[in-house]
Structure formats: C-alpha cells, structure tokens
Amino acid sequence: MRMSSAAEIVEMFEEDRSALKRLVKLIVTEPELRLIIVEAALREITTKQDLEKHHTMTKKEIEKYYQAYKQDLKELEERLRNEFDYKLEMKIDALRKELKAEIQGVKNELKSDIAGLAREIDKLYKLVMTSLLGIMITLATTILLKIIP
C-alpha cells in the first residue's frame, strides 16, 4: 500500500524533529500565519468575558431557582399553617361541643337536684307547719284548761 505524499511528509517530520522545529519557527515568524494560528486558538479558548458572561448567567439561574425555592417554601409554610389552623380549629370545636354537652349534663343534674331539694323543703315546710299547728293547739288547749276549771 502506497502512502500519500502528505502522510510521507508527516512521517518525515516525525523522524526529523529538528526539521519540524525549523518549520514551526518559519510558520511562527510569518506574521500572517501567526495571526491565523492565534485567531484559530482564540476561537477555541474561553475568554474572560465568556467566563464573566457564564458566571452572570449562572448567578441569574441560581437566583431564579433560589427565588422559586423561597416561593415554594412560603407556599408550603402557608399550606402547613392553614392545615394546622384547620386541625386546631376542629379540635377546638370538638372540645367546645364536648364542654357544652358536659355543661348541659351538669345543668340537668342541678335542675334535678334543685327539684329534689324543693320537694324536700316542701315536705319539711309541711312538717314544720303541722308541728306548729300541733303546738298551737296544745298551747290553746292548755290555756283553755287553765281558764275553764
């Protein structure tokens, strides 16, 4: 297989390093060729402006994600607060109903106790009145017996 002339030239430069160095010196000392090489290298090299632009874009992206994170966190906090408030209100309502039922039970007990006390007082009143009537009759009888001999 026969090599192309370009491949032969490359092989010759690989074998003769000093010839390669002389060729590079010739290319570098030629202003037009040097400019072409530098321009080609610059297209491949990241510039400070590119880095600053990338840094600014990255910073903006990070800020955007940070703001979205803060908003999500706020929404989550609000949702949790609403859920907590709702659960707390439900517990308060349940306790309120339980307390009302308990108060109503105590009221009913008191009404029953008061009605019982009223009956007992009525009985006691009747007993006292009967005793008072008996005392008055006994007193009247004693007075009458003393007056009528």
C-alpha positions as CSV (number, residue, x, y, z in Angstrom):
1,M,0.0,0.0,0.0
2,R,1.4,3.3,-1.0
3,M,1.2,6.3,1.4
4,S,0.0,9.7,0.2
5,S,2.6,12.4,0.0
6,A,1.0,14.2,3.0
7,A,1.4,11.1,5.1
8,E,5.0,10.8,3.9
9,I,5.7,14.4,4.9
10,V,4.2,13.9,8.3
11,E,6.3,10.7,8.8
12,M,9.4,12.6,7.7
13,F,8.8,15.3,10.3
14,E,8.2,12.7,13.0
15,E,11.6,11.2,12.2
16,D,13.5,14.5,11.9
17,R,12.5,16.6,15.0
18,S,14.9,19.4,14.1
19,A,13.3,19.9,10.7
20,L,9.9,20.1,12.5
21,K,11.2,22.8,14.8
22,R,12.6,24.8,11.8
23,L,9.2,24.5,10.1
24,V,7.4,25.7,13.3
25,K,9.8,28.7,13.6
26,L,9.2,29.6,9.9
27,I,5.4,29.5,10.5
28,V,5.6,31.5,13.7
29,T,7.8,34.2,12.3
30,E,5.5,34.8,9.4
31,P,3.0,37.5,10.7
32,E,0.1,36.3,8.5
33,L,0.4,32.7,9.5
34,R,1.0,33.6,13.1
35,L,-2.3,35.6,13.0
36,I,-4.2,32.7,11.5
37,I,-2.9,30.4,14.3
38,V,-3.7,32.8,17.1
39,E,-7.2,33.5,15.7
40,A,-7.8,29.8,15.5
41,A,-6.6,29.3,19.0
42,L,-8.6,32.2,20.3
43,R,-11.8,30.7,18.9
44,E,-11.1,27.6,21.0
45,I,-10.1,29.5,24.2
46,T,-12.7,30.7,26.7
47,T,-12.2,34.4,27.2
48,K,-12.6,36.4,30.4
49,Q,-15.8,37.9,29.0
50,D,-17.1,34.4,28.3
51,L,-16.4,33.4,31.9
52,E,-18.0,36.6,33.2
53,K,-21.0,36.1,31.0
54,H,-21.3,32.4,32.1
55,H,-20.8,33.5,35.7
56,T,-23.5,36.1,35.4
57,M,-25.9,33.6,33.7
58,T,-25.2,31.0,36.3
59,K,-25.7,33.6,39.1
60,K,-29.0,34.5,37.5
61,E,-30.1,30.9,37.2
62,I,-29.1,30.3,40.8
63,E,-31.1,33.4,41.9
64,K,-34.1,32.2,39.8
65,Y,-34.0,28.8,41.5
66,Y,-33.5,30.4,44.9
67,Q,-36.5,32.7,44.4
68,A,-38.6,29.7,43.2
69,Y,-37.4,27.7,46.2
70,K,-38.3,30.6,48.6
71,Q,-41.8,30.9,46.9
72,D,-42.3,27.1,47.2
73,L,-41.2,27.2,50.8
74,K,-43.6,30.1,51.5
75,E,-46.5,28.3,49.9
76,L,-45.6,25.1,51.8
77,E,-45.4,27.1,55.1
78,E,-48.8,28.7,54.3
79,R,-50.4,25.4,53.5
80,L,-49.0,23.8,56.7
81,R,-50.2,26.8,58.7
82,N,-53.7,26.6,57.2
83,E,-53.8,22.8,57.8
84,F,-52.6,23.3,61.3
85,D,-55.1,26.1,61.9
86,Y,-57.8,23.9,60.4
87,K,-56.9,20.9,62.6
88,L,-56.6,23.2,65.7
89,E,-60.0,24.7,64.9
90,M,-61.5,21.2,64.5
91,K,-60.1,20.2,67.9
92,I,-61.3,23.4,69.5
93,D,-64.8,22.8,68.0
94,A,-64.8,19.2,69.3
95,L,-63.7,20.3,72.7
96,R,-66.3,23.1,72.7
97,K,-69.1,20.6,71.8
98,E,-67.8,18.2,74.5
99,L,-67.7,21.0,77.0
100,K,-71.3,22.2,76.1
101,A,-72.6,18.6,76.5
102,E,-70.8,18.3,79.9
103,I,-72.2,21.7,81.0
104,Q,-75.7,20.7,79.8
105,G,-75.3,17.4,81.8
106,V,-74.3,19.4,84.9
107,K,-77.2,21.8,84.4
108,N,-79.7,18.8,84.2
109,E,-78.2,17.3,87.3
110,L,-78.5,20.6,89.1
111,K,-82.1,21.0,87.9
112,S,-82.9,17.5,89.2
113,D,-81.1,18.2,92.5
114,I,-82.9,21.5,92.9
115,A,-86.3,19.8,92.1
116,G,-85.4,17.2,94.8
117,L,-84.5,19.9,97.3
118,A,-87.7,21.8,96.5
119,R,-89.7,18.6,97.3
120,E,-87.7,18.0,100.5
121,I,-88.2,21.7,101.5
122,D,-91.9,21.3,100.8
123,K,-92.1,18.2,103.0
124,L,-90.1,20.0,105.7
125,Y,-92.4,23.0,105.4
126,K,-95.5,20.8,105.8
127,L,-93.9,19.0,108.8
128,V,-93.0,22.4,110.4
129,M,-96.5,23.7,109.7
130,T,-98.1,20.6,111.1
131,S,-95.8,20.8,114.2
132,L,-96.6,24.4,114.6
133,L,-100.3,23.7,114.3
134,G,-99.9,21.0,116.9
135,I,-98.0,23.3,119.3
136,M,-100.6,26.0,118.8
137,I,-103.5,23.5,119.5
138,T,-101.6,22.2,122.6
139,L,-101.0,25.7,123.8
140,A,-104.6,26.7,123.2
141,T,-105.8,23.6,125.0
142,T,-103.6,24.3,127.9
143,I,-104.7,27.9,128.2
144,L,-108.4,26.9,127.9
145,L,-108.0,24.3,130.6
146,K,-106.5,26.8,132.9
147,I,-109.2,29.4,132.2
148,I,-112.1,26.9,132.4
149,P,-111.8,25.0,135.6
